[in-house]
Amino acid sequence: MELFFSALGLFNSPTVFAALLIGGIWGTIAGVLPGMGTVAALIIALPFTFAMPTESAMALFMAIYVTSVYGGSISAILINTPGTPQSAATVLDGYPMAQAGKADLAIGWATLASFIGGIFSLVILIVAAPALARVSVAFGPSAIFAIVLFALTCIAWLSSGSMAKGLLGGVLGLFLTTVGQDNYTGMTRFSFGSDIMRGGFTLIPILIGLFALSEVYHRALLQGAHRTGADMNVGFRLPPLSDVIARWKELLRACSIGTFIGILPGTGAMAATFVSYTAAKRFSPNRDKLGTGEPDGLIVSEASNNAVTGGALIPTMALGIPGDGGTLVLLGVLTIKGIVPGFDLVNNNPHILTAAFMMVLLANIIMFGTGMLSARLFERLLRVPEPILMGLILLFSLVGAFVVRGNPVDLIVCVVAGAVGVLLRLAKYPIAPIVIGVALGFIFEEKLRQGLIASKGSLWTFFTDPIALPIFALTAVIIAATVVSNLRQPPQTKALEE
């Protein structure tokens, strides 16, 4: 109790609550804007922290970190454009729900699932931070490589009925991550002699192009045949309690996966989201409806990616090891302010750690409130005439693609990816597998190379790792089950789905 009151003493200034509120609102807005994302939102706020007290700066960054992940779900649901990479799986069921006139319910589900995921990971963070942080260190390159490989197997499920198309898209995504300069050898790969290609491709321009720009192009081709904001019934509506209770297993599984993967340094929310979606494809009672506007797909995506926030804070606060890009920036701010995460923070300054827990709790509450109050604002936004709205989306998309690296080449990549996305839609090829391949390709190669360097080029070390081995086994079982299921499918059904 004394520790609680010591932590509460850090909240005796109204600037802390103001920082939480401003950070929560800015984080949500940054999440909605395509291409902005958590890291960019934190970096933009960084200069303002230099003149702020330590506790206010920590509150601002905690709020931005928590709410920016949620903000991406709103644009994913309303305009088929994930505002952040963490929300890439949300479009699979969120946007079909909006097209069916249930945008208000979709936003309600996303907000509730995000809140539950954030609170779940916070409880784990409070109860088991030191112990779980020690466990996370045991996950070396081999184990993380196995988890990423497992996440990539979700391509088969996200492409049910057209597994070959899905796998082709996934391989294309992986190939795109190999273009450019090799970080280990310095050699340039697949540049075809072009200096422009030496910088390689990054996730954000491809993500924005395939989802956002392809949506703009597609609507232009169909000349406004899509639903308007009024038809989507935009607003905020929480699902009935009975529906939430009926899906408690999906929520619990997604929260557990998100928290666990968040604990592993460098894995990130993208892997957690697609692993959770894959698990739902396997175990959800409504698995056959996933991808058509089923709430199960929406809630597992949002619960898992928000659970990652608390999970990633565990190694950050307890060991000083950033769990993802957002916590890396947060770690830098804490260090600048004289707070050194790790043993000293946990054992000598526990009141600061407790205050951080309270800030995360308040940030999740602000996130929920922001979701409720902002829904009507987005309803008015979608009532703007479609040509103007699509022009705004195009503008924000191009800006979002450019600000990541400040490289004009990313604008070209974004525009080309948008054109490719339209062709893929017309040919009925799934877009999500390409995004999965790009999102996970960098860490896939990085952990593979690290493992090979540590083992002096031997692949056998990956299968002798006691943590990686069962994950590899599970991946093999899932691939085999998917292949058998497709072979047993009647030819007529395959033809219809193709």
C-alpha positions in Angstrom: 0.0 0.0 0.0 2.9 2.4 0.8 4.3 1.7 -2.7 0.9 2.5 -4.2 0.7 5.9 -2.4 4.3 6.7 -3.4 3.4 6.0 -7.0 0.2 8.1 -6.6 2.4 11.0 -5.5 3.7 11.3 -9.0 0.2 12.2 -10.1 -0.2 15.2 -7.9 0.4 17.5 -10.8 -2.4 18.2 -13.4 0.2 18.2 -16.1 0.5 14.4 -15.8 -3.2 14.0 -16.5 -3.0 16.6 -19.3 -0.1 14.6 -20.8 -2.1 11.4 -20.6 -5.1 13.0 -22.3 -3.1 14.7 -25.0 -1.0 11.6 -25.6 -4.2 9.5 -25.9 -5.8 11.8 -28.4 -2.7 12.2 -30.5 -1.9 8.5 -30.4 -5.4 7.7 -31.7 -5.2 10.3 -34.5 -1.7 9.1 -35.4 -3.0 5.5 -35.6 -5.9 6.5 -37.9 -3.6 8.3 -40.3 -2.2 5.7 -42.8 1.5 5.3 -42.5 2.0 7.3 -39.3 2.2 4.5 -36.8 3.4 4.2 -33.2 7.1 5.0 -33.8 6.5 8.1 -35.9 3.9 9.4 -33.4 6.4 9.0 -30.5 9.2 10.6 -32.5 7.0 13.6 -33.4 6.2 14.1 -29.7 9.9 13.6 -28.6 10.9 17.3 -28.8 8.1 18.3 -26.5 9.4 16.1 -23.7 12.6 18.0 -23.2 11.0 20.8 -21.3 8.5 18.5 -19.5 8.9 17.0 -16.0 9.9 13.4 -15.9 6.5 12.0 -14.9 4.7 14.0 -17.5 7.0 12.9 -20.3 6.5 9.3 -19.2 2.8 9.7 -19.1 2.7 11.3 -22.6 4.7 8.5 -24.1 2.8 5.7 -22.4 -0.5 7.1 -23.7 0.8 7.5 -27.2 2.3 4.0 -27.2 -1.0 2.4 -26.0 -3.5 4.3 -28.1 -1.7 4.5 -31.4 -2.1 0.7 -31.9 -5.8 1.0 -31.4 -6.2 4.0 -33.8 -5.2 1.9 -36.8 -8.3 -0.3 -36.4 -10.7 2.7 -37.2 -9.3 3.4 -40.6 -9.0 -0.4 -41.2 -12.7 -0.8 -40.6 -14.0 2.4 -42.3 -11.8 2.7 -45.4 -10.2 -0.7 -45.8 -6.8 0.9 -44.9 -4.9 -0.2 -41.7 -3.6 3.0 -40.1 -0.8 1.0 -38.5 0.8 -2.3 -39.7 -0.5 -3.9 -36.5 -4.0 -3.5 -37.8 -3.4 -5.3 -41.1 -5.4 -8.3 -40.1 -8.3 -6.1 -38.9 -9.3 -5.2 -42.4 -10.1 -8.9 -43.2 -13.3 -8.8 -41.2 -13.6 -5.2 -40.0 -14.2 -3.7 -43.5 -16.7 -6.4 -44.6 -18.7 -5.6 -41.4 -18.7 -1.9 -42.3 -19.8 -2.7 -45.9 -22.6 -4.8 -44.4 -23.9 -1.7 -42.5 -22.3 -2.7 -39.2 -19.5 -0.2 -38.9 -20.7 1.0 -35.5 -20.7 -2.6 -34.2 -17.3 -3.2 -35.7 -15.8 -0.2 -34.0 -17.4 -1.3 -30.8 -15.9 -4.7 -31.0 -12.5 -3.3 -31.9 -12.6 -0.8 -29.0 -13.7 -3.4 -26.5 -11.2 -6.0 -27.7 -8.4 -3.5 -27.7 -9.3 -2.5 -24.1 -9.5 -6.1 -22.9 -6.2 -6.9 -24.6 -4.5 -3.9 -23.0 -5.8 -4.6 -19.5 -5.0 -8.3 -19.8 -1.3 -7.6 -20.7 -1.2 -4.9 -18.0 -2.2 -7.5 -15.3 0.5 -9.9 -16.6 2.9 -7.0 -16.6 2.1 -6.1 -12.9 2.1 -9.7 -11.6 5.0 -11.3 -13.4 7.2 -8.6 -15.0 10.6 -9.6 -13.5 10.0 -13.4 -13.9 8.7 -13.1 -17.5 11.4 -10.8 -18.5 14.0 -13.4 -17.4 12.2 -16.0 -19.5 12.2 -13.8 -22.6 16.0 -13.7 -22.6 16.0 -17.4 -23.1 14.4 -17.0 -26.5 17.3 -16.8 -28.9 17.4 -16.3 -32.7 16.3 -19.9 -33.3 13.2 -19.7 -31.1 12.1 -16.3 -32.5 12.8 -17.6 -36.1 10.5 -20.6 -35.3 7.8 -18.2 -34.1 8.0 -16.0 -37.2 7.9 -19.1 -39.4 4.8 -20.2 -37.5 3.3 -16.8 -38.1 4.0 -17.1 -41.8 2.0 -20.4 -42.0 -1.1 -18.3 -41.4 -0.8 -17.5 -45.1 -2.4 -20.9 -45.9 -5.4 -20.1 -43.7 -5.8 -16.5 -44.9 -6.1 -17.9 -48.4 -8.5 -20.7 -47.8 -9.8 -22.0 -51.2 -6.8 -20.5 -53.0 -3.8 -21.7 -51.0 -1.6 -21.6 -54.0 -2.4 -17.9 -54.6 -1.9 -17.1 -51.0 1.5 -18.9 -50.8 2.6 -17.1 -54.1 1.7 -13.8 -52.5 3.6 -14.7 -49.3 6.7 -15.7 -51.3 6.5 -12.4 -53.2 6.3 -10.5 -50.0 9.4 -12.3 -48.6 11.3 -11.6 -51.9 10.6 -7.9 -51.7 12.4 -7.8 -48.3 15.6 -9.1 -49.9 15.9 -6.2 -52.4 18.5 -3.7 -51.6 21.7 -3.6 -49.5 22.4 -6.6 -47.2 22.9 -5.4 -43.7 25.4 -8.2 -42.9 27.6 -8.2 -46.0 27.0 -4.8 -47.5 26.3 -6.3 -50.9 23.4 -5.1 -53.0 20.8 -7.7 -54.0 18.3 -7.7 -56.8 18.9 -4.0 -57.6 19.3 -4.8 -61.3 22.1 -2.1 -61.5 19.7 0.7 -60.4 20.9 3.0 -57.6 17.3 3.7 -56.8 16.8 0.1 -55.7 19.8 0.1 -53.4 17.7 1.3 -50.5 15.3 -1.6 -50.8 11.6 -1.6 -49.9 10.1 -0.9 -46.5 6.7 -2.1 -45.2 4.8 1.2 -44.9 4.8 2.2 -48.6 3.8 -1.3 -49.7 1.2 -1.6 -47.0 -0.3 1.8 -47.9 -0.2 1.2 -51.6 -1.8 -2.3 -51.5 -4.6 -1.3 -49.1 -5.2 2.5 -49.3 -4.2 3.4 -52.8 -5.7 0.3 -54.3 -9.0 1.2 -52.5 -8.9 4.7 -54.0 -8.2 3.3 -57.5 -10.8 0.6 -57.2 -13.5 3.1 -56.1 -12.5 5.3 -59.1 -12.9 2.3 -61.4 -16.3 1.5 -60.0 -17.3 5.1 -60.0 -18.7 5.3 -56.4 -20.4 1.9 -56.3 -19.1 1.4 -52.7 -21.1 2.2 -49.7 -21.1 5.7 -48.3 -20.6 6.6 -44.6 -24.4 6.7 -44.1 -24.9 3.3 -45.6 -22.1 1.9 -43.3 -24.0 3.1 -40.2 -20.9 4.6 -38.7 -21.0 5.2 -35.0 -20.2 3.4 -31.8 -22.2 0.4 -30.6 -20.9 -2.1 -28.0 -21.9 -5.7 -28.7 -24.4 -7.4 -26.3 -22.8 -8.9 -23.2 -24.0 -12.3 -24.2 -22.0 -12.1 -27.4 -18.9 -11.0 -25.5 -19.3 -13.9 -23.0 -19.8 -16.4 -25.9 -16.4 -15.3 -27.3 -14.4 -15.3 -24.1 -12.2 -18.2 -25.4 -11.2 -16.2 -28.5 -10.5 -13.1 -26.4 -8.4 -15.1 -23.9 -6.4 -16.9 -26.5 -5.7 -13.7 -28.5 -4.7 -11.8 -25.3 -2.4 -14.7 -24.2 -0.7 -14.9 -27.7 -0.3 -11.1 -27.9 1.2 -10.8 -24.4 3.6 -13.8 -24.9 4.8 -12.6 -28.3 5.1 -9.0 -27.0 7.5 -10.3 -24.3 9.9 -11.6 -26.9 12.3 -8.8 -27.9 12.0 -7.8 -31.5 9.1 -10.0 -32.6 6.4 -7.3 -32.7 2.6 -7.0 -33.0 2.4 -8.1 -36.6 3.5 -11.6 -35.8 1.1 -11.7 -32.8 -1.9 -10.5 -34.9 -1.5 -13.1 -37.6 -0.7 -15.9 -35.2 -3.9 -15.1 -33.3 -5.8 -14.9 -36.5 -4.4 -18.3 -37.5 -5.4 -19.8 -34.2 -9.0 -18.4 -34.7 -9.0 -20.0 -38.2 -8.3 -23.3 -36.4 -10.3 -23.2 -33.2 -13.0 -20.6 -33.5 -16.6 -22.0 -33.7 -17.2 -19.5 -36.5 -13.9 -20.2 -38.4 -15.7 -20.8 -41.7 -17.0 -17.2 -41.6 -13.7 -15.5 -41.0 -12.8 -13.0 -43.7 -16.5 -12.3 -44.5 -17.2 -9.9 -41.6 -17.1 -12.3 -38.6 -16.5 -10.5 -35.3 -14.2 -13.3 -34.1 -11.6 -12.2 -36.7 -11.8 -8.6 -35.7 -11.5 -9.2 -32.0 -8.6 -11.6 -32.1 -6.7 -9.1 -34.2 -7.3 -6.2 -31.9 -7.0 -8.0 -28.6 -3.7 -9.5 -29.6 -2.0 -6.4 -31.0 -3.0 -4.3 -28.0 -1.9 -7.1 -25.6 1.5 -6.8 -27.2 1.9 -3.3 -25.7 1.9 -4.5 -22.1 4.0 -7.6 -23.1 6.6 -5.5 -24.8 6.9 -3.3 -21.7 8.0 -6.3 -19.6 11.5 -6.7 -21.0 11.7 -2.9 -21.5 11.0 -2.0 -17.9 12.4 -5.1 -16.1 15.6 -5.6 -18.2 16.1 -2.5 -20.3 15.6 -4.5 -23.5 13.1 -2.9 -25.9 10.4 -5.3 -27.0 9.6 -3.4 -30.2 10.2 -0.1 -32.0 7.8 1.8 -29.9 9.4 0.7 -26.6 12.9 1.5 -28.1 11.9 5.2 -28.4 10.3 5.0 -24.9 13.5 3.5 -23.5 15.4 6.4 -25.0 13.1 9.0 -23.4 13.3 7.3 -20.0 17.1 7.3 -20.2 17.2 11.0 -21.1 15.0 11.7 -18.1 17.4 9.8 -15.8 15.3 6.7 -15.4 17.3 3.6 -16.3 15.0 0.6 -16.8 16.3 -2.8 -15.5 17.4 -4.0 -12.2 17.8 -0.5 -10.7 14.2 0.4 -11.6 12.6 -2.8 -10.4 14.5 -3.0 -7.1 15.5 0.5 -6.2 12.7 2.6 -7.7 9.6 0.4 -7.6 7.3 3.4 -7.2 8.2 4.6 -10.7 7.5 1.2 -12.1 4.1 1.2 -10.3 3.4 4.7 -11.6 4.1 3.4 -15.1 1.5 0.6 -14.5 -1.0 3.2 -13.5 -0.3 5.3 -16.6 -0.9 2.3 -18.8 -4.2 1.7 -17.1 -5.3 5.3 -17.5 -4.1 5.2 -21.1 -6.3 2.2 -21.9 -9.3 4.0 -20.3 -8.6 7.1 -22.4 -8.4 4.9 -25.4 -11.8 3.4 -24.7 -13.3 6.9 -24.2 -11.6 8.3 -27.3 -13.1 5.4 -29.4 -16.6 6.2 -28.1 -16.4 9.9 -28.6 -14.6 10.0 -32.0 -16.9 7.6 -33.8 -19.4 10.4 -34.6 -16.5 12.5 -35.9 -15.5 9.8 -38.4 -19.2 9.5 -39.4 -19.2 13.1 -40.4 -15.9 12.7 -42.2 -17.3 9.9 -44.3 -20.3 12.1 -45.3 -17.9 14.2 -47.2 -18.5 13.7 -51.0 -16.6 10.6 -52.1 -14.2 12.3 -54.6 -13.1 14.7 -51.9 -12.8 11.9 -49.3 -10.8 9.8 -51.7 -8.6 12.8 -52.5 -7.9 13.3 -48.8 -7.1 9.6 -48.3 -4.7 9.8 -51.3 -3.0 12.8 -49.9 -2.6 11.4 -46.4 -1.4 8.0 -47.8 1.3 9.6 -49.9 2.4 11.8 -47.0 2.5 8.7 -44.8 4.5 6.7 -47.3 7.1 9.6 -47.6 7.6 10.6 -44.0 8.9 7.2 -42.9 12.3 7.6 -44.6 11.9 10.9 -46.5 12.8 9.0 -49.6 10.9 10.0 -52.8 11.4 6.4 -54.1 8.8 5.3 -51.5 6.2 7.4 -53.2 6.9 5.6 -56.4 6.7 2.2 -54.6 3.4 3.3 -53.0 1.8 4.3 -56.3 3.0 1.1 -58.1 1.8 -1.0 -55.2 -1.6 0.6 -55.4 -1.9 -0.3 -59.1 -0.7 -3.8 -58.4 -3.3 -4.0 -55.6 -6.1 -3.2 -58.0 -5.0 -5.9 -60.5 -4.8 -8.4 -57.6 -8.3 -7.6 -56.6 -9.7 -7.9 -60.1 -7.8 -11.3 -60.5 -9.2 -12.3 -57.0 -5.7 -12.7 -55.5 -5.5 -12.1 -51.8 -3.5 -9.0 -50.7 -3.0 -9.9 -47.1 -0.3 -12.7 -47.8 1.9 -10.2 -49.5 1.7 -7.8 -46.6 2.4 -10.7 -44.2 5.5 -11.7 -46.2 6.9 -8.1 -46.2 6.0 -7.5 -42.5 7.7 -10.6 -41.3 10.3 -11.0 -44.0 12.9 -8.7 -42.4 12.8 -10.4 -39.0 12.6 -13.8 -40.7 15.9 -13.2 -42.5 17.5 -11.5 -39.5 16.9 -14.3 -37.1 17.8 -16.9 -39.6 21.2 -15.2 -40.3 21.8 -14.6 -36.6 21.2 -18.3 -35.9 23.4 -19.4 -38.8 26.2 -17.1 -37.6 26.0 -18.4 -34.0 26.1 -22.0 -35.3 28.8 -21.4 -37.9 26.4 -22.1 -40.8 24.7 -25.2 -39.4 20.9 -25.5 -39.7 20.9 -28.3 -37.2 21.1 -25.9 -34.3 17.6 -24.6 -35.1 16.2 -28.1 -34.5 18.2 -28.8 -31.3 16.9 -25.6 -29.6 14.5 -26.9 -26.9 12.2 -24.0 -27.4 12.2 -23.9 -31.2 11.8 -27.6 -31.7 8.1 -27.9 -30.5 7.2 -24.7 -32.5 8.7 -26.2 -35.6 6.7 -29.4 -35.0 3.5 -27.5 -34.5 4.2 -25.6 -37.8 4.7 -28.9 -39.6 1.4 -30.3 -38.3 -0.5 -27.2 -39.3 1.0 -27.2 -42.9 0.2 -30.9 -43.2 -3.4 -30.4 -41.9 -3.9 -27.6 -44.4 -2.6 -29.6 -47.3 -4.8 -32.6 -46.4 -7.8 -30.4 -46.0 -7.3 -28.9 -49.4 -6.8 -32.4 -51.0 -10.0 -33.7 -49.5 -12.0 -30.7 -50.7 -14.3 -31.6 -53.6 -13.1 -30.3 -57.0 -16.4 -28.4 -57.6 -16.0 -26.5 -54.3 -12.4 -25.5 -55.2 -13.5 -24.2 -58.6 -16.3 -22.1 -57.0 -13.9 -20.6 -54.5 -11.2 -19.9 -57.1 
